[in-house]
Amino acid sequence: MEKDTDWTYPYQNNYPGDSKNEHRTLETANVLIGESEIGQQNENL
């Protein structure tokens, strides 16, 4: 059985820079989560 790899590129849901945008979104989410965690820890002191 032959492996079908035609879907990887150019796949319409992927575009140049997509992984960078996703990484930036994850970094932003981590900052927001981190801020709330620090606030919670300060309240617990």
C-alpha positions in Angstrom: 0.0 0.0 0.0 1.4 3.4 -1.0 1.4 6.2 1.5 -0.6 9.2 0.4 1.4 12.3 1.2 -0.2 14.7 -1.3 -2.2 16.5 1.4 0.8 18.0 3.2 1.7 20.8 0.8 0.1 22.9 -0.5 -2.7 22.2 1.9 -5.3 25.0 1.9 -5.4 25.2 5.7 -1.7 25.9 5.9 0.1 28.9 4.6 3.5 30.4 5.0 4.0 31.9 8.5 1.1 29.9 9.9 3.3 28.1 12.5 4.8 31.5 13.6 1.3 32.9 14.1 0.3 29.9 16.1 3.4 30.1 18.2 2.8 33.8 19.0 -0.8 33.0 20.0 0.4 30.3 22.4 3.0 32.7 23.8 0.3 35.3 24.4 -1.9 32.7 26.1 0.9 31.6 28.3 1.6 35.2 29.4 -2.1 35.7 30.4 -2.2 32.4 32.3 1.0 33.2 34.0 -0.3 36.6 35.1 -3.4 35.0 36.7 -1.2 32.4 38.4 1.0 35.0 39.9 -2.0 37.0 41.1 -3.4 33.8 42.7 -0.1 33.1 44.5 0.0 36.7 45.8 -3.5 36.4 47.2 -2.5 33.1 49.0 0.4 34.8 50.9 
